[in-house]
Amino acid sequence: MTHEAGWAHAPGALRGPAWLQAPRDVNALVPLLWSGTAHKTDTGDLVVGGVPIADLVAEHNTPAYVLDEADFRARARAFRDAFSGWDVYYAGKAFLCTAVARWISEEGLCLDVCSAGELTVALRAGVDPARIGYHGNNKTHPELRRAVAEGVGRIIVDSFQEIDRIASITAETGMTARVMVRVTAGVEAHTHEFIATAHEDQKFGFSITSGAAFEAVRRLNEAPGVELLGLHSHIGSQIFDSSGFEVAARRVLALHAKVSDELGVTMPEMDLGGGFGIAYTTQDDPSDPAQLATEMGKIVEHECRALGIDEPHLSIEPGRAIVGPAMCTVYTVGTVKAVELDAGAVRTYVSVDGGMSDNIRTALYDADYSCTLAGRRSEATPVLSRVVGKHCEAGDIVVRDEFLPGDLVPGDLLAVPGTGAYCRSMASNYNHALRPPVIAVRDGVATVVVRRETEADLLATDVG
């Protein structure tokens, strides 16, 4: 319960959340939270992809995103193999650059984009347009025209105005648009309000309950130059419970059957979206791709059998589950401040050289993260600490609660795991911060795949 004088005065405020326990060894990594190649040496140095983080920092400075290429590729293959017979679209919004788009293509996955910029990156990487899906709730006429002209494999339609835009483009150009209809199944996913996307009161898709989804299918089926592929459902992000997918699949397949019965149209495909959760802290227990494939396959098989219909060709859209654990962010400690509160309580603030400009999720979603001392070993007693950024905001928090060595000093390196999804992709220039580089590591070699911004980059768009 919140104290009327603020969170710092509430009972137990400095004990941290119940799931966070003081570690036996403050130097140890929790493997579930890190990429597959990450480990620490006897001297406490963090090594990822065969590259000591201290060496990487000596060359590239901090903050920096470190992307484990082998781990990324392994997670991509795990989804591809587990969902054999399905199409697996990597959700580029989680993190996309030319190298990542190329890796995805090389591992046999498709790619989902949701802006003209993401499409540009995908095409630059040589991704086959036929293996690209295009999302978005407000696609403009020029964006749609380009998508059709490039031969994008599927456009996920999100509004009646978009249907009109697509119809005018196909009529004008004589080209064919391959489309899916995004539907809202009325499912309340157990996740943050801002990333739960299948309930009725939000901006995405056509409601099944209101009949808008059926009407969208009818209009697209009658539109010249439009190839109707099927229905698309996405219930949210950072989801661990497959029950939400079960309810959504039941409602979407019922609509699929209704379209067949009443319009005489058998749509060949269906997409169940993504949103599969990852472990940010020890409280998270994600499913592996094989388990997800088994559970989701059984759900679709059962519902199709109950409806007496053939199973459509299925697809999913993992993003976070592939790139999230494959990346960590490395910072340098700048200050360590012990703040005395009431009744002798003390909160230790560890300030680093990044913050909400490179990871907005803690401030935006109240997200939890973990971290570790990355450049040396410590024998000091663990101290419950709060890792904060350097920005001019009280809410500029990177890791809300973590046990860190009590002997942290300026210049120490801290690494935060699980930052592959929505950290670099949502990064900003707040306070005119320079966005960090993304450095891919593999087999002892570090390669910059997205360079650090410079002050020249900031001034390049400032025409004053």
Secondary structure by P-SEA (a helix, b strand, c coil): ccccccccccccccccccccccccccccccccccccccccccccccccccccaaaaaacccccbbbbcaaaaaaaaaaaaaaaccbbbbccccccccaaaaaaaaaabbbbbbccaaaaaaaaaaccccccbbbbbccccaaaaaaaaaacccccccccaaaaaaaaaaaaaccbbbbbbbbbbcccccccccccccccccccbbbbcccaaaaaaaaaaaacccccccbbbbbcccccccaaaaaaaaaaaaaaaaaaaacccccccccccccbbbbbccccbbbbcaaaaaaaaaaaaaaaaaaacccccbbbbbbccccccccbbbbbbbcbbbbbbcccbbbbbbbbcccccccccccccccbbbbbccccccccccccbbbbbcccccccccccccccccccccccbbbbbccccccccccccccccccbbbbbbbccccccccccccccccccccccc
